[in-house]
């Protein structure tokens, strides 16, 4: 590993952070979880050397790359305790704004025209500032208000430098530490690099806004800001301006005056549709990204991070959510086992089934104000990890999404029955999904396959009936190896026969010993001695074949 002067500060910060946490109880608990060496009382509350708030502050001081890593670790309930997961899930960066001169220069370079020509007005003071970029309000020449997100200059280079530093240090650690080798830090880094590269590409985010807006267009109380593609590039994103505030900032008095239950119900339905039907989910719905507008609508903003679920996984998650909503612990455990990977020799399936059932049953009376739904998924994953069962990472992502949704629901409608809403909306979403699949255009591939079957069916039936009529019909079953069994029986028969011949020779030789003869060997009748010697040679040869040449004995010796 080569250390250059411009890298020294990054190494210093990382080593200082590790020196603080390396010998802490939190790190040892996390390492034990990663190595699947978790004590039975792991669920008990523990006071660690560093509080969740202290860990969050330390990550903030380390810089934007480590903030993103902390956010990523919030999806690993198999590694960290609940209170640390909650603190990391709400981890947001607080950085100084980009100077307006740099903003002006970046925009004109990216969109290829002067700001005064593209916009009627452009506010110099940013609306929000984060590690990757910041947002300014502007008005287009058409009079349309827009939000313009500008990427920080040099941020991509900084992120990649930090990641390269982490990879170098991790590579060195793996060579010298068994804990580092099994800690799966390389997987976390690979996922972090993938997420960061996606968030740094505003073209991808513009596409995500278009996709989500199309998927949720029929929800009247939900808004997804749409991009202005003529004024958007990979480093500048211009989109509809949302005049809103954080959902969690609504005053208690406002909550008493307005019934938010219809909006909450629609928000839950929208996220269930994303997970079950669309397979394209707004994956970072923390309160800062869910805005409450002045006309009492909810806006989903910041689509730099999305999750994509395959059709097979959508069906698994559907069954999982239905089992949880019915408080059916056995079905929940069964679905989790079907979608997970585990070694039957290591996994304790019975214990897993009982612990999952207990967790689900304990949560059946909870409401939104208890924030149990997302936390329950996180706990399920922890139980699975403790029993050597590896649940797909998408379940962790869904748990984090629902954890954030739980917080929003708890503010708007604390008595909202989320499980009942899941049961109701899942049935409705499935009905719509089946209706969509019954449309003529979705039958095209089915019709083609049916056409092929119909074309070849008469020929195949004719061939089968002809073979039956002429006694040529054969049924090949790949089961027992008949040739091997026949060879085995023949080998046994040959050895029994040889054993009988040897026994007869020994008995005959014994009888010949009583008959006087002129032909002697060592003073004994010669013919008898010859038979004895032949029988001894044949017996030794047969013993050698049985002990050293038979396949079953050889394989048993190898085992």
N, C-alpha and C positions, 0 to 999 in steps of 0.2 A: 504494500500500500504506500503510495507516494503522497507526502504531505507538502503542499505548496503554501506560501505565506497567505494567499487570499482564502485558503481553506481553514486556516488556524482558528479563526473566530467560530466557525461552524463546529469544528471538533471540540473547542473549549466549551461551548454552550451544551453540546450533547453530553460530553463527559461529566460536566458539572451536574447536569440533570440526573445522569445515571448514578453518580456517587451519592446523591441525596436519596434515591429510591432503591438502590441495589440491595441494601441490607434491611429494608423496611418490611414489616409484616405484610403489607399490601402486595409487594412484589413477590414475596414467597408464596402467598396464597394464589396469586395469578399464575405463577410458574407451576405450582402443584396442579392447578386446574388444567393448564395446557398439557401437563404430563400425565393427566388422568390419575392423579394421586390425591384425591380429595377425601378428607376425613368425613365420617358419618355425620358429625354435627356441623357441617359446613354452612347450613342455612341459618345458624344462629347469628345474631347481630354481633359484630366485632368492632371494637374501637381500634383503628389503625393509627400508625404514627402520623400520617398525613390525612387531613380531612378531604372530602370531595372538592370543597371550595378551594383548598390550597392546591390540589392537583390541577384544577381548571386554571387558576392564576399562573401556575408554573408553565403550563402549556401555552398560554397566551404570551408570556414573556419569551418563550422559545421562538415564536414567529408563526406565520400563517400555515406553513407546512405541518407543524405539530398540532395546530388547531384542527386542521382537517383530519389528522391522524386520530386525535381525540374523538372527533365526531364519528369516525369509522369504528373506533373501539366501542362506541356506545351501542353498536349492533352485535357485540360479542358477549352475550350474557353467560356464556360458558366460561368466561375468563374473570369477570369482575363482579363485585357485589352490586345489589340493586341501587343503593344510594349513589354509588359512583357512576353507574350507567345513567341514572337520571340527570346527574350534574353534567356529564359529558354530552348527553343528548341535547341539552340546552346551551352548549358551548358556542358562543358567538364571538367573533373577533371585533376589536375596538381599535381602529387604526386612524391616524390622521388623514385628512382628505388630500386628494391629488391637487396640486396647484392649478388654478384655472388656466394659466398659460400652457401647461402640458395638456390639459383637456382640449383646449382650443386647437392646439397643434395636431393631436391624435385624430380628432374628428375630421378636420379638413384633409388630413392625409388619407384617412380610410375611405371617406365617402367621395373624395375627389372634387369637392367644391367648397366654397367659403361658407362659414356658418351663417352669415348674414343673408346669403342667397338661399340656403336650404330652410332656414327657420325664421319665422317672424320675430320671435323672442327666444332667448336662451338664458336661463337663470344661472348665474355664476356660482351661487351657493348650492352645494349638493343636498339632495333629499336624504341620502343615505350613503355611507362609506364603509366598505368591507375590504377584506384582504385581497380579493381578486379584482374588484372594480368598484366604481361608485356610480350613483344615479343622479341625473339632473333633470329638472322639468323644463320643457320647451314647448313652443307652439309652432306648428307647421305653417307654411304660407297659406294653406287652405283654411286655417283657423282651428285645426284639430289639435287638442292638447296631447302631448306625448311624453313619455319617460325615455331618457337616453342613458343607457348603461355603457360606461367606458372602462375598458380593461386597463389596469395599472401598467405603466411602462416597465418592461423588464421583469414582470412577475413570473412569466413562464420560465425564464432562465433561472430565477431564484428558486422556484419550486423544484426544478429538475436538479439543480446543484445540491439542494438539501437532500433530495431523494438519493442522489448518487453517493453523498456522504454517508447516509444511513446504510446503504447497500454495502459500502466498503467496510464499515464498522461491523455490520452484521456478518459479513463473510469472514472477517477475522475472528469474531466471537464463535462462530460455528466450528472453526478449526480447533478451538481450545476449550470449548464448553459443551458438555452433553445437554445441559439445560437449554442453551441457545439453539442447539441442533434440533431439539424437539419442541421448541416454543412456537413454531409456525410464524415467526416474525417475517420470513420471506414472503409468505402468503399475504400478510397484512400489507406489506410494502407494495406488492404487485397490484393488489386491489386499490390501494391509495393512488398509485400512479395512474391506473385506468380511470378512476373517478376524476382526478385532477385534470387529466388531458381532456376529458369530456367537458368539465366545467370551464376550461379555458377556451373552448371553441364556441363562440356565440352563434355561429351558423347552425350548429347542432341544437342549441337552445331555441333558436327561432323555429326550427323544424318541430321541436318538442311542443312549443306553444301552439303551433298550427294543429298538430295531431290531437293534443288534449282539448283544444277548443272545439274541434270537430266532434270528438267523442262525447263531450258534455254539453253540446249546443241545446239540447232539449230541456236542460235544467234551468228554469226561469230565475231561480234565486242564486245561481252560481255564475261567476264571470271569470273568464280566462283572457287576459290581455293578449291581443294579437300583434304580431310584429309588422313593422313597416319595412318591407324587404328592400325598397329602393334606398333606404338610409341605414341599412344594416350590413355588417361585414363580420369577419371572424373576431374582431376586437371591438366593434361598436354594435350595440343592439338598440334599435329604436322600436318602441312598442306603445300600445295604448296606455294613456296615463290613468292610474287608478287613484281616485281621491278617497283614501280610506285610512284606517288605523288598525293596530293590532286587535284581534278579537279579545284577547285577555285584558285589554285596557277599558272595557265597558264597565261603567260604574254600577254598583249594586242597585241604585235607584232606577237606572235605565232597565236593568234586568226585571225589576218589579213592574215597570210600566208596559213593557213589550213582551209578548209571548213569542219566544224564539224557537219553540219546539218544531214548527213546520220547517224552518231553515235547518235546524239540526238534523231532522229526519232526512231532508234532501241531501245534506252533506254526507251522511252515512251511506245513503243509497248510491251517491256518486262514487264514493271510494270502493264500495262493494262491486259496482259495475266495472271500475278500472281493474280490480283484482281478478274478478271471476270471468268477465265477458271480454274486456278489451285486451288484457295482458300488458297494459301500458299504464304505469302508475306514477303519479306525482310522489316521489319518494322522500321528500324533505318537508312535510307539512308542519313545521314548528310554528308557534304563534306569530313569529315575524313574517312568515311567508303566507299566512292566511289573514287577509285584510278584510275588515268590516267597513263597507261603504256607507256614505251618508244616506242612501236610499234603502238601507237595511238589506243589502245583499253581501254575499261572501265572494271575495276574489282570491283565486289561487295564483300566486305569482312565484317567480324564481324557479324555472324548470331546468336548472343546470344539472340537477340530479334526478334521474328517473329510473324506475325498475321495470324490467320486462320479464313476464312470466310466460312460459311455454304452455300450449293447450293442455298437455298432460298434467303439468303442475297446477294449472288453474282448476282442473277437476279435483286434484288432491286437496287444494286449499278450500275449495267449495265444501267438500266432505268434512274437512277439519272445522271450518267455521260453523257448519250445521251441527256437528257433534257438540261443540262447545256451547252453542246457543241453546241446545237442549239439555245441557248439564249432564251429558252422557259420557262418563269417564272411560268406560270400556271401549266405546266407539272412537273416542279421541285417541286412546292408546293404539288401537288397531290401525287407524289412519296414519298415525305418526310412524308406526313400524313399517307399513307398506311403502311409505315414501322415503324411508331412511336406509342407511347402510350400516351393517353391524356384523360382527363375527359371532356366530352362535356359541362358540366355545368361551368367549369373553363376556358377552352381553348377558345381563341378568334380566331376562324378559319378564318374569313373574314379578320381580320387585318393581320394575319399571311400570308395569300395568297397574299395580296397586298404588304406587305413588302418584301416577297421573290421575287415576280415579279419585284419589283423595283431594288433589288440587282442584280438579274440576268441580267436585261436589262442594268444596268449601267456598267456591266463588259464585255459587248459583243465586245467592241472595244479594249480591253486590249491585250498586247503582253506579252511574257515571261519576258521581262525586268521589267514589272510592278509587277511581282510575284503575280498574282491575283487568280490563280486557287485554290491553297491550302488555301489561305486567305479567298476566297469566301466560301468554305465549313465551315470554322471556323465561319464566319459571319452568315451563315445559321443556324448553331447550336445555336448561341447566340440569334438570332431572335426567334427560336423555344422555347428556355428556357424562354425568356421574355413573351411568350404567353402561358406558361404552357403546352408545348408540349415536350415530352421527346424522343429525337432522339437516336437510338442505339449508343453505345459507339464506334462501329466500324467506324461510319462516322467520329468521331473525329480522330481516328487512321489514316484513309484514308486522312483526311485533313492535318495531320502532315506529312505524307509521301509525299503528293503532294507539301506541303510547302517547303520541302527540295529539291524535284525534281525541283521545280520552280527556286530555287537558282542556281542549277547546270546548268539548261537550259539557264538561263539568262547570265551565264558566257560564255558558249560555243556558243550559237546562240541567241543573244538578240531579234532578230526579228522572232523567231520561232513561228508559229501559233499553239499553243497547242490545241485549240478547233477543228481546222480542222484535226489535227493529231488524236485526240480522235475519231472523226467521222469516219475517214478512217480505223483506226486499229480496232475499235470495230466491224465494219461490217466484216472485214476479220477474226477476232478472232471468231465471231459467226459462220461464214461459216465453219471454220475448226472444231469448236465444234460440229456443226450439222453433219458434215461428220464423225467425230469420233463416234458419237452416232448411226450412220447408219451402223457401222461395224457389221458383223455377231455375234461377241462375245457379243456385247452390246444388242442384241436382245434375248438373252437366257431367261431372266426372262419374257419378253413379250410373247415369244413363249409358255412358261410354262403356263402362265395365259390364253392364247388363247386356249391351249389344254384342260385346265380344263373347260372353257366355252363351247367348242365344245362337250366335253363328256357329260355334264349335260344338254345341251340345248334341245335335243329331248325329254328327260324325262319331263323337265319343261314345254315345249310347249304342250305336250300331256296332262299333268295334268291341265293346264289352259283351253284347249279346252274341256276337259271332264267336268270340273266344269261349263263352259258356257253352254254346251249342256244340262246338267241336272239341270240348274237353281240354282246351288250351288255357283256361283261365288260371292264373297263378297269383298267389297272395304272399308277398315277401314280408316277413316279420323280423325286424332287427331286435332279437331278444337273446336267446341262448345260442352259443356257438356249438352247433351240432357236431361239426368236424372235430372240434377240440374234445368234446365229450366222448366221441367214438374212439379217438386216438387214446384217450385215457383208459377207457375200458379194455382196449386191445393190449395196452401196456401192462395193465393189471393181470389180464389173462395169461400173457406170455410169462410173467414173473411167477405166477402160481404154477404154471406148467414146469418152468425151469426148477422151481423149488421142489416139486414132486420128483423130477428126474434126479436131483441131487440126493434127496432122501432115499430114493430107490437104490442109487449107487452105493450109499453108505450102508444100507441094510444088506444089499447083495454082497458087498465086500466083507461085511461081518460074517455072513454065512459061508463065504469062500474061505475064510480064515480057518474053518473047521475041516476043510478038505485038503488032505495031503497032496503035495505037488513037487515035481522035480525042479520046477522054475521058482526060485526063491530070491527075495531081496531082503538083505539084512537078517536072513534066517527065517523070514516069514513067507508065506505063499505069495509069489510074485504078482499074480493076477489080482489078488485082494488088495495088495499095496497100490497097484496102478489105479484101481477104482477109488481107493481112499484119496490118493493124490489128486485125481481128476475132480472128485467131489469137493476137495478143499480149495482147489484153484477156482472152480466155478462158484463156490460159495463166497470166496473173497471178492471175485469180480462182481457178483450180484450185490454184495454189500457196498462196494465202491460206487456202483451206479446209483443205488438208492440214496446214499448219503451225500454224494458230491454232484451228481448230475441231474437229479429231479428238480424241476423248476420251483415247486412249492417249498422245498427245504432251502434252496438257495435264497429265495425271496425272504424266507423267515429269518435266515442268518443275517441278511442285509438289514432287515428291520431292527 
